[in-house]
Amino acid sequence: MAHYDYRCTSCGHVFDVEHGMTERPEVVCPVCGKPAEKLFNASGIEFKGSGFYNTDQRGGKSATPASSAPKPAEHSCENCPHKNA
């Protein structure tokens, strides 16, 4: 059984409901009794075991070198409004 977050469409109360992944229960708000909608949650991922760091990455160097930060533009303040203020 998994836990899912729901939000009441009427009062906005957020609460947790436990049900199976394939179940589509009619969920009502425990505060006001109105219908609630399921909230989208990002699922967690966990790597267990050995070797993920070494075996799941591409070997060698990148084909394109990392670009360096652009140089700031050269600027002369002779005609700038802030110089004459």
Secondary structure, 3 states (H helix, E strand, C coil): CEEEEEEECCCCCEEEEEECCCCCCCCECCCCCCEEEECCCCCCCCCCCCCHHHHCCCCCCCCCCCCCCCCCCCCCCCCCCCCCC
